[in-house]
Each structure stands twice: as structure tokens, then as C-alpha cells.
Amino acid sequence: MPAWQAIVPRLVPQDTLGSAIALNGVSMNIARAIGPALGGLILAAAGAVVTAFLDAVSYLAVAAALLWWRTTATQTNALPREHLAGAMRAGIRFALHSTPLRYTLIHALAFFICASAYWALLPLVAKSTLQGGPGLYGILLTALGIGAVSGAFLLPAMKKHFSANNSLLLATAGTALSSMMFAYGGHTVISVAAGFAGGVSWIIAVSSLNISAQMALPDWVRARGLAIYQMVVFGGMTLGSLSWGQVTEMVGLSVALSASGLLALFLIPVTARFKLNMGEHHDYTASGHWTEPVPVIPVSHDHGPVLVTLEYRIDDADRDAFYLLMRELGIIRRRDGAIQWGFFEDVEDHGRFIEMFTVESWIAHLRQHARVSVADKILQNKIFALHRGETSPRVMHAVAPYTGNLLKAIPKTHHDL
């Protein structure tokens, strides 16, 4: 699923990316809602073997589409691919230090833990509350599917009149209402209405979260970031299903469903300060504005660690603004590969500040050069505007000295960004 979602930005122009992400999420979640009902019909009509066979054959259409499609994306640099372990570390590091992605993960965990309750307990609603069987369970699933389809048609209007955060708030409230209706409705019609409301709320929430996760990720780490997002989604559903099942055993079905709804409502103000990202303030397009370092002696790709320093001249009147911008810059440095970062003031030269960060290898630093974005350039320009030196901040690169017979002075290069 992360690989499937990661190709979406390569299929459409940038100005339609949000709509394409929403459509992709809607289609998958409609399929997720309708699939069990359709599978149940085929199972009843033709048996388990035919059902499994048709499910397997359906993937041939997906394979054919992928074989037919040819990406227009090209390799933007000649750097070698990352090794698996290093690439995984880079993805985790980005998720930990990317505020937009981290906020999206918080919302996803809160929503799916609560929303998993009626999905997990729906068979018990059909059997115990409504005294029905598999046919009624299929009807409730169909109601969820119809709600999801209907919610998909509401998404454009929601986008026009509500922000992503308000849409998610409404979807969470709708999920809570659906859980309450399942808990205390006691009638098939009310439960079908609850399924419809749950399907509408589900698709609105999932679409908002999917767009936010996609918009928080640049191309170079998109699939890894989406893998972490999917892990949180399915992990939240798994944790919620296990937990609400245990609660049901202890206190009963109605109390468990109502508790999930109340928890969803309680988490709305708790998570309100974690704003979803719709790409309004982050342009992750590669800018290439860093000047490539030119070592005076050859430096191998795996040589490291690498130390990078920048020297700034800051007036006293600009100190507070400089501090705020540097804190933001520190998050970005760590997010994009720095294993250490800090900035210091020279006690013997008033107004001189030194920023330093280290990366694990020379190739890791070259990847930073290839990945630096338009949003990073905007932040850099704000910092450089506070610099009062005659030239741009002085930049130095240094690597750990070679050992053994190759022991030499630390190779350095100086250049301006």
C-alpha cells in the first residue's frame, strides 16, 4: 500500500495532487467497505474456492495497469541508491523530526483507535443486539459502503466550506454518533442509519488524513513516510480492536461502543492543537540551491562522519528573530540527515555565531544537497537576511581523518552557499 500511494504524485500535475490523493484514498476505502459485502455474496452463491480464485484473478487488472503505465520521472542525480538499513533510518528520522507528519500520525492514531470499535464489534451488533445472522451483518456492511460512497461525493463541498482540521473534527463527531447509535439503537433501521453515518464519517476522516500525510512528505522519502503512516493506521485499528473486544467482555457491548464514542469526543480538544498539513506552507520541490562542495583531495562516499559549519554575523537587534529561525532550521537539519546539530556564540568575537551539524558519511551529506527544497531555501533566505557580513555566511566541510597509513590532515573545503 505505501508503494501504491507513493506513485500518485507521478500521475497528475502538482495543482491537482490534493484531489488525486483524495480520489485514491476514497477508492481504496470504498473498496475496503464494499469488498466484504461483495465477497459474502460470492461466497454464498459459489463457495469459498471460487471466491478466493476470483479475488486472486482481480489482481491481474492491477498488474496490467502497472505494466502499461510508464513514469515520466527521471533520476535527478547520479548518487547511488541508499542501502536498506540506512534508508529505513532516514525514513524514521524524517518522521520523528517532521512536524506536519508527526501531527498527522497523532490524529490518525487517535481516530483509528476509536473508529475501530464498530468495525470490530459489528458482528456482535448484528448477532446480539439485533438478533440477526450473516445476512443482517452483510446489510450493515453494505450500509457502511453506501455511506463511504456518499461521503466521497461530499468531499468537494467539504473542502470548499471547511478546513481539513474542521472536516476531521466533524468526521470524528460523526463516528462517535455512529457508535452511540449502534450501542443503543436496538433496531435494524437505526443500525443501518448508524452504518451509513459511520461510512460517511470514515471516508471524510481517512481522506483528510491521507492528504495530510502525502503533503507532509517530499518525493525522496514519500514511500517510507507512508509506510510509517500505514503502520500507525493499522496499528491503531489493531490496538483498538483488541482493546474494545476486551472491554466488551468485561462490561458489555453497548458500554464498549458508547465508551469508544465518548473517547473520540474527548480526544477532539486534546488533539486540536496538532494541525493537519495540506501543503500550504511547505514546498518540498528540490531547489538545488546549495553549492556542491569541491574537496581538494578525493573523499570516498562512505568516509565520515562529516562536520559542516556555517558562520553568521548577527546584530543585537536581530538576535531574537535569529534564535527562532535557527530552532526551526535545527529541526530541518535533523529531519534531513544530521545526527548532531547546534549553534553557538563566540565569546571572544561579539555577534559571531557558528552553526554546526554532523552527518554519518560523505554520501549522506551529498544526499542532503540533492534533497534540499524550496521551503528550505525560503527559511535559509530569512536567516541570511539577518547576516551582516560582507559576504554570505562562510561554510566549511570537514571529515574525520583517515587512519593507519593514510593518516593525513583533515581535508577541508571552503565555499559559500
WOCORUR-V522346 format. One record per backbone hydrogen bond with DSSP energy under -1.0 kcal/mol. NH is the residue of the N-H (numbers start at 0). CO is the residue of the C=O. If there is no record, write none. Layout:
NH|CO / NH|CO
//
This chain:
4|0 / 5|1 / 7|4 / 9|6 / 10|7 / 15|12 / 16|13 / 19|15 / 20|16 / 21|17 / 22|18 / 23|19 / 24|20 / 25|21 / 26|22 / 27|23 / 28|24 / 29|25 / 30|26 / 31|27 / 32|28 / 33|29 / 34|30 / 37|33 / 38|34 / 39|35 / 40|36 / 41|37 / 42|38 / 43|39 / 44|40 / 45|41 / 46|42 / 50|46 / 51|47 / 52|48 / 53|49 / 54|50 / 55|51 / 56|52 / 57|53 / 58|55 / 59|56 / 62|58 / 63|59 / 64|60 / 65|61 / 66|62 / 67|63 / 68|64 / 86|82 / 87|83 / 88|84 / 89|85 / 90|86 / 91|87 / 92|88 / 93|89 / 94|90 / 95|91 / 96|92 / 97|93 / 101|97 / 102|98 / 103|99 / 104|100 / 105|101 / 106|102 / 107|103 / 108|104 / 109|105 / 110|106 / 111|107 / 112|108 / 113|109 / 114|110 / 115|111 / 116|113 / 119|115 / 120|116 / 124|120 / 125|121 / 126|122 / 127|123 / 128|123 / 129|124 / 131|125 / 136|132 / 137|133 / 138|134 / 139|135 / 140|136 / 141|137 / 142|138 / 143|139 / 144|140 / 145|141 / 146|142 / 147|143 / 148|144 / 149|145 / 150|146 / 151|147 / 152|148 / 157|153 / 158|154 / 159|155 / 160|156 / 161|157 / 166|162 / 167|163 / 168|164 / 169|165 / 170|166 / 171|167 / 172|168 / 173|169 / 174|170 / 175|171 / 176|172 / 177|173 / 178|174 / 179|175 / 180|176 / 181|177 / 182|178 / 183|179 / 184|180 / 190|186 / 191|187 / 192|188 / 193|189 / 194|190 / 195|191 / 196|192 / 197|193 / 198|194 / 199|195 / 200|196 / 201|197 / 202|198 / 203|199 / 204|200 / 205|201 / 206|202 / 207|203 / 208|204 / 209|205 / 210|206 / 211|207 / 212|208 / 213|209 / 214|210 / 215|211 / 216|213 / 220|217 / 221|218 / 224|220 / 225|221 / 226|222 / 227|223 / 228|224 / 229|225 / 230|226 / 231|227 / 232|228 / 233|229 / 234|230 / 235|231 / 236|232 / 237|233 / 238|234 / 239|235 / 240|236 / 241|237 / 242|238 / 243|239 / 244|240 / 245|241 / 246|242 / 247|243 / 248|244 / 249|245 / 250|246 / 251|247 / 255|251 / 256|252 / 257|253 / 258|254 / 259|255 / 260|256 / 261|257 / 262|258 / 263|259 / 264|260 / 265|261 / 266|262 / 270|266 / 273|270 / 274|272 / 286|371 / 302|299 / 305|358 / 306|397 / 307|356 / 308|395 / 309|354 / 310|393 / 311|352 / 313|350 / 317|314 / 318|315 / 321|317 / 322|318 / 323|319 / 324|320 / 325|321 / 326|322 / 327|323 / 328|324 / 329|325 / 330|326 / 331|327 / 332|328 / 333|329 / 334|330 / 335|331 / 336|333 / 337|332 / 338|357 / 339|357 / 341|355 / 343|353 / 345|351 / 351|348 / 352|311 / 353|343 / 354|309 / 355|341 / 356|307 / 357|339 / 358|305 / 361|302 / 362|300 / 364|360 / 365|361 / 366|362 / 367|363 / 368|364 / 369|365 / 370|366 / 371|367 / 373|284 / 374|282 / 376|372 / 377|373 / 378|374 / 379|375 / 380|376 / 381|377 / 382|378 / 383|379 / 384|380 / 385|382 / 387|312 / 394|414 / 395|308 / 396|412 / 397|306 / 399|304 / 405|402 / 406|403 / 412|396 / 414|394
//
